[in-house]
Amino acid sequence: MNAAVTYATVTWDQLHRDARTLAATLMPLGPFKGIVAVTRGGLIPAAIVARELECRLIETISVVTYTADAGTQGKATVVKPPSAAGDGEGFLIVDDLVDTGVTARLVRELLPKAYFAVLYAKPAGRPVADSFVAEVPQDTWILFPWDTAPLFVPPIARRV
């Protein structure tokens, strides 16, 4: 990642609030036959949305786009297809973020009749999502709670 990138940290509490907000906006569109969680980032938001919408059928699609260098996006590859979702009719796709839209476009190709909802959308990927909770700048790297760990920080006096 370069110096122009800014970082935004999403806490567990914020993620939960945003997932519930997303569920509330989706409620009038249901009921859904099932939810397809885009793994790995969409697993936790999908679980919260599924709970709030009382949806029991949860399928996953696993798409790999980022390389070991977290800032490098490569070609999207489906590692596990969402077999139970068919063409997506009646299904809700849930992910944590739509960034450039590479993953979302691939998922949409496989599930053209599904509704695509994400917590956070960046400008380049926003047109691919049907619903989102908040838009974030394209140059912002979101640090999700599963990507961070609380660390002990010694008092300033001890660091001098």
N, C-alpha and C positions, 0 to 999 in steps of 0.2 A: 504494500500500500504506500502511496506517496504522501507527501506532507500536506497536500491540499485536502485530504480526507478528514472529515470531522467524525466524532464518535458520539453516539447516543446510547445510554444504558437504559434498558427496559428491566424493571424489577419484576419479581414474581407477582406482587400486588397489582402493578400496572398491567401486566399481561392478562391477569385474571379479569380485571375490570374491562379491558378492551375486548376480550373474548366474549364476555357477557353482553357488552354493547353490540358487538357484531351479531350475536344470537338474537338480541331484541329486534334488530333491523331485519333479520331473516325470518322471524316468526310469521309475519303475514304471508310469506311466500310458500310456506309449508302446508301440509306436512311433506317431508322428504322421505323417499324410500330408504335412503341411506346416505352416509357421508363417506367421502373419499379423502383421507388425510394424505397430504403430500409429505413424505418422510424425507428428512427427519424433522425439520422445523415445524411442520403442520400437525404433528402428533398431539402435542399438549393443547394447542388452541382447538383442535378438532374434538378432543375429549371434553373440553369445557362446553363447546357449542353443542355437542351431542347430548350432554347432560341437560343443558338448558332447554333444548328442543325435544327432549325425551325421545331421542332417536337411538335405537339399539344396534342397527346394522352399520358397522364401521369397517370400511375397506381401506387399503393403503395402496399408494403408488410410490415407488421408490425411484427417484430420478437423481442422477449424479451429474453435477455441472461444475462444481468448484474443485480445484486441484488441492494438493497438500498446502500450497501457498494460498491461504484463505482469500487473498485478493485477486486471484487469477481465475477467471471463468473460462471453461473449455466447452467442448461440444456436449450437449445434453444427451445422456444415455439412460434409458429405462432399465433398471435393475430388476424391478418387480412390477408387473402390470396389475391393474385393478380388475381382475377377472369378474368379480361379482357385480360390477357396475355396468357391464354391457357398453352401450354407447353413451351412458351417462343420464339417460332420461329419468327424471325424478330424483336424481342425486345432487348432492351439494359437495363441491370440492372446497376444502379448507387448507390454507397454508398460512405461514406466519408473515411472509413478505413476498411481494412481487418487486423485483429489482429491475433488471433489464427486460424481463419478460421471456427469456429463453426457456426456462422451465415451464412457465405457465402456458406458453404457446404449444409446447409439446404435449402437455397434459390436455389442453383443449382439443388438439388433433385427435387424441385417443378417446376423449369423452365430449364430443361436440354438443350434446344435448344437456350437459350438466350446468349448474349455476356455480360460478367461481367466486369465492369470497376469501379475502385476506385481511389480516389485521392492519398491515402497513403497506403502503404503495409508494414507490418512487416514480417520478414523472415518466421515465422511459417504459416502465411496465404497467403503469396505471390503466391504459386503455384495454389491457387484456383481462383485467378483473371486473367483475360485475358489481361487487361491493367491497368497500374497505372502510376501516375506522379512521385512519389518519394518513395523511400524505407526509412524506419526509423528503428532504432534498436528495438529489441523486448522489451527491458526494458525501453522504452520511453513511457511516458503517454502523449498523445497529448491533449492539452487544446484548444478546438475549441472556436470560438468567441461566440457561443451561451451558452457556459459553463462558461464564465468569464464575469466580469463586470468591467468597468473602475471605479476605486475608487480614491477619493481624497487622496493624500499623503501629509501630512504637511511637510513644509521645515524642514531640519535637525535641525536648530536652535530651532524650536518649540518642538522638540521631546526630547531634552536634559533635 
